């Protein structure tokens, strides 16, 4: 009888510890301990469309850029798609099958200074209604969308290939008002790489 009670008590203690750990889990700041700083250039190759080159600003959004570059270096984005496209607004992609830990949302309404405005060609992180919910999905602004400023973590801008963004937006045929694109029509991201 004492053994059964002891096992039950140990089980309850373990359960309480697990609940405590889950409740107190904070969004990670990066998948790496080392935060990046400075500027980083990346190149997105979109099948049948061409190249989009971007400059990322790790001085303004170090958590976001570090997370993005880590995913790029793991080739996480290879084969992902632009699944949500709204001409005159943005093209969104980067959804993978892997379960990723959310990062801190680097924008002013979440307590982080970020002066990058959501103008044409800016890259920013997609998220749910929860401020610290971004993982891998990003969007590139097609036309100025400054109403997003302060609510989304912008982290860079297109330096070459804005015409590729234009063409992807023009070719889109959304199935709803949210920009959902049929699986068979989603532009494929062949790769994203850091370039010199």
C-alpha distance (Angstrom), angle and dihedral (degrees) to the residues before:
residue distance angle dihedral
X1 . . .
X2 3.82 . .
X3 3.82 89.9 .
X4 3.82 91.7 53.4
X5 3.81 91.9 49.6
X6 3.82 90.7 47.5
X7 3.81 91.5 51.1
X8 3.82 91.0 48.1
X9 3.84 91.7 49.2
X10 3.82 91.7 48.9
X11 3.81 89.8 47.9
X12 3.81 91.5 51.6
X13 3.82 91.8 48.3
X14 3.82 91.2 50.8
X15 3.80 90.8 47.9
X16 3.82 91.7 50.6
X17 3.82 90.7 49.5
X18 3.81 91.9 50.2
X19 3.81 91.9 49.3
X20 3.81 90.1 48.2
X21 3.83 91.4 51.2
X22 3.82 93.1 49.2
X23 3.81 93.9 47.3
X24 3.80 93.4 47.9
X25 3.80 96.8 44.0
X26 3.80 108.4 123.7
X27 3.80 124.8 -158.9
X28 3.77 109.0 -89.9
X29 3.73 117.8 -113.7
X30 3.78 93.3 -140.0
X31 3.76 142.7 -21.5
X32 3.79 85.0 -114.1
X33 3.79 128.4 57.8
X34 3.80 90.6 -137.4
X35 3.81 115.2 77.7
X36 3.77 115.1 -147.0
X37 3.79 124.0 -129.0
X38 3.78 134.0 -172.4
X39 3.80 129.0 33.6
X40 3.81 127.1 -39.7
X41 3.78 127.9 -168.7
X42 3.78 120.6 -146.7
X43 3.78 133.5 178.9
X44 3.79 124.1 -147.6
X45 3.82 115.8 -158.2
X46 3.81 110.7 -157.1
X47 3.81 115.4 -166.2
X48 3.82 112.6 -111.5
X49 3.82 91.1 1.1
X50 3.80 109.9 64.7
X51 3.80 138.2 -133.8
X52 3.77 132.5 -20.3
X53 3.81 113.9 -168.5
X54 3.80 119.7 -161.3
X55 3.77 138.0 -176.4
X56 3.81 112.6 -142.0
X57 3.80 121.1 -153.4
X58 3.81 111.4 -142.9
X59 3.81 91.5 171.5
X60 3.81 90.4 65.5
X61 3.82 98.3 33.8
X62 3.83 109.0 18.7
X63 3.82 96.6 159.9
X64 3.80 93.0 49.0
X65 3.81 95.9 44.2
X66 3.81 92.4 45.4
X67 3.81 90.5 51.4
X68 3.83 92.4 46.2
X69 3.82 94.3 47.2
X70 3.81 91.0 47.3
X71 3.81 89.7 54.0
X72 3.82 90.8 46.1
X73 3.81 91.2 51.1
X74 3.82 89.7 51.3
X75 3.85 88.3 51.3
X76 3.79 87.0 -122.8
X77 3.80 93.8 148.8
X78 3.81 96.3 51.9
X79 3.79 107.6 117.6
X80 3.81 96.0 8.5
X81 3.81 118.3 126.9
X82 3.77 145.0 -136.8
X83 3.80 95.7 -109.3
X84 3.80 100.9 167.7
X85 3.80 120.0 48.2
X86 3.79 129.6 168.5
X87 3.79 115.3 178.7
X88 3.80 109.9 -132.8
X89 3.82 90.5 23.1
X90 3.82 119.2 48.5
X91 3.81 150.4 -52.0
X92 3.83 115.4 -123.1
X93 3.79 129.1 -162.4
X94 3.77 146.4 133.3
X95 3.79 100.7 99.7
X96 3.79 109.9 151.0
X97 3.76 132.8 -179.6
X98 3.80 94.9 -115.6
X99 3.80 120.0 102.3
X100 3.82 104.8 -121.3
X101 3.80 131.5 -170.5
X102 3.82 113.5 -112.6
X103 3.79 120.1 -113.9
X104 3.81 131.6 -141.3
X105 3.81 111.6 -83.4
X106 3.80 106.9 -119.5
X107 3.80 102.2 -150.5
X108 3.82 134.9 109.5
X109 3.82 97.8 -107.1
X110 3.80 86.2 57.8
X111 3.81 93.3 51.1
X112 3.82 97.8 -97.2
X113 3.82 123.2 113.9
X114 3.81 111.7 -124.1
X115 3.81 119.5 161.7
X116 3.81 97.7 -179.0
X117 3.80 106.3 118.7
X118 3.81 121.5 -145.6
X119 3.78 95.9 -113.7
X120 3.80 127.8 145.4
X121 3.82 110.8 -54.0
X122 3.81 98.4 16.3
X123 3.82 118.2 136.2
X124 3.79 117.4 -141.8
X125 3.80 138.8 167.9
X126 3.79 121.3 -96.7
X127 3.79 116.6 -138.6
X128 3.78 143.9 163.1
X129 3.81 122.7 -103.7
X130 3.82 86.8 -78.0
X131 3.85 108.7 93.1
X132 3.83 95.0 -140.2
X133 3.81 98.0 45.3
X134 3.82 104.4 99.2
X135 3.81 116.0 120.3
X136 3.81 117.7 152.8
X137 3.80 108.5 -28.7
X138 3.79 116.6 105.3
X139 3.76 137.0 172.3
X140 3.79 135.3 -150.0
X141 3.79 115.2 -143.0
X142 3.82 111.6 -121.0
X143 3.82 96.9 -171.2
X144 3.81 129.6 9.4
X145 3.82 109.5 -67.4
X146 3.80 102.9 172.7
X147 3.81 90.8 158.7
X148 3.83 84.7 80.8
X149 3.82 91.9 61.0
X150 3.78 112.4 117.7
X151 3.81 93.2 17.4
X152 3.82 104.2 66.0
X153 3.79 132.6 45.8
X154 3.80 106.2 -112.1
X155 3.80 110.1 -170.0
X156 3.79 111.4 170.5
X157 3.80 147.8 -17.2
X158 3.80 143.1 -114.8
X159 3.81 113.0 -93.7
X160 3.82 97.1 176.8
X161 3.78 134.1 10.3
X162 3.80 103.0 40.6
X163 3.81 85.3 141.9
X164 3.83 87.1 64.5
X165 3.81 89.1 55.8
X166 3.82 88.3 48.6
X167 3.82 92.6 50.8
X168 3.82 93.4 47.7
X169 3.81 89.3 50.3
X170 3.82 93.1 46.1
X171 3.81 93.2 49.1
X172 3.79 94.0 49.6
X173 3.78 120.5 116.0
X174 3.83 105.3 -172.6
X175 3.79 118.9 -160.0
X176 3.82 93.2 -147.7
X177 3.81 144.5 12.0
X178 3.81 90.1 -86.6
X179 3.80 93.4 66.5
X180 3.81 97.0 -109.5
X181 3.80 110.6 170.2
X182 3.81 123.3 -153.6
X183 3.81 111.4 -104.4
X184 3.81 92.2 -117.8
X185 3.84 91.5 53.0
X186 3.82 99.4 46.0
X187 3.84 111.9 118.3
X188 3.81 109.8 -118.9
X189 3.80 121.8 -127.0
X190 3.80 101.1 -141.5
X191 3.79 92.5 -173.2
X192 3.78 147.3 -25.2
X193 3.79 116.3 -149.2
X194 3.79 137.4 175.3
X195 3.81 108.8 -116.0
X196 3.81 133.9 -169.8
